[in-house]
Amino acid sequence: MPLPPAAETGVVQTVRGPVAAADLGRTLPHEHIVVLQPEALQEEIQKDLRAQITHNLSTGVLVQSTEGEVRYSWRGLFYLWFQFLRDLVRFS
């Protein structure tokens, strides 16, 4: 069951439990919470993906073929294998 809004109860649910709104003092808006339209969200995802691919190409994890395809280099494959082994040890 959803909690009633703070305006109705005077209480705000925090990670440390309920706190009276009057005890919060001055609060700032959460600038990292942004509502994007689907088109803008798709553009942001594409921008982040291009940035990741560019970074991995510059560090040698990925290589680009003459046809324009991108694949893992030997260095990238060793990196993936090392990450797999590290996760295997950590989760076992």
C-alpha positions in Angstrom: 0.0 0.0 0.0 1.6 3.3 -1.0 2.3 5.9 1.7 0.3 9.1 1.8 2.2 12.2 0.5 4.2 14.1 3.0 1.9 17.2 2.6 -0.9 15.1 4.1 0.9 13.5 7.0 3.8 15.9 7.7 6.2 13.0 7.6 8.8 12.1 4.9 10.0 8.6 4.4 13.8 8.6 4.3 16.4 5.8 4.2 16.7 6.1 7.9 13.0 5.9 8.5 10.2 8.4 8.8 11.2 12.0 9.6 8.9 14.9 10.4 8.8 17.4 7.6 9.5 20.2 10.0 12.7 18.5 11.2 14.2 18.3 7.6 15.1 21.9 7.5 16.1 23.3 4.1 16.2 20.7 1.4 17.4 21.0 -2.2 15.8 19.4 -5.2 17.4 16.3 -6.5 19.1 17.5 -9.7 20.1 13.9 -10.7 16.4 12.9 -11.0 15.3 14.0 -14.5 12.2 12.8 -16.4 13.1 12.5 -20.1 10.7 12.0 -23.0 11.2 8.6 -24.8 12.9 10.3 -27.7 15.4 12.1 -25.5 16.0 9.0 -23.4 16.8 7.1 -26.6 19.2 9.8 -27.7 20.9 9.7 -24.3 21.3 5.9 -24.4 22.8 6.2 -27.9 25.2 9.0 -26.8 26.4 6.9 -23.8 26.8 3.8 -26.0 28.9 5.7 -28.5 31.0 7.1 -25.7 31.6 3.6 -24.3 32.5 2.2 -27.7 34.9 5.2 -28.4 36.6 4.7 -25.1 37.0 0.9 -25.6 38.4 1.4 -29.1 40.9 4.0 -27.8 42.1 1.6 -24.9 42.4 -1.4 -27.3 39.6 -3.5 -25.7 37.7 -3.3 -29.0 39.0 -3.2 -32.6 37.2 -2.0 -35.7 37.4 -4.1 -38.9 37.7 -2.7 -42.4 33.9 -3.4 -42.9 33.1 -1.1 -39.9 32.2 -3.9 -37.5 33.5 -3.7 -33.9 34.8 -6.8 -32.1 36.8 -7.6 -29.0 40.6 -7.6 -29.4 42.8 -10.2 -27.8 43.3 -7.8 -25.0 39.5 -7.3 -24.6 39.0 -11.1 -24.5 41.6 -11.5 -21.8 39.9 -8.7 -19.9 36.5 -10.4 -20.1 38.0 -13.7 -19.0 39.7 -12.0 -16.0 36.4 -10.3 -15.1 34.5 -13.7 -15.3 37.1 -15.4 -13.1 37.0 -12.5 -10.6 33.2 -12.7 -10.4 33.3 -16.5 -10.1 35.6 -16.3 -7.1 33.7 -13.5 -5.5 30.3 -15.2 -5.8 31.4 -18.7 -4.8 
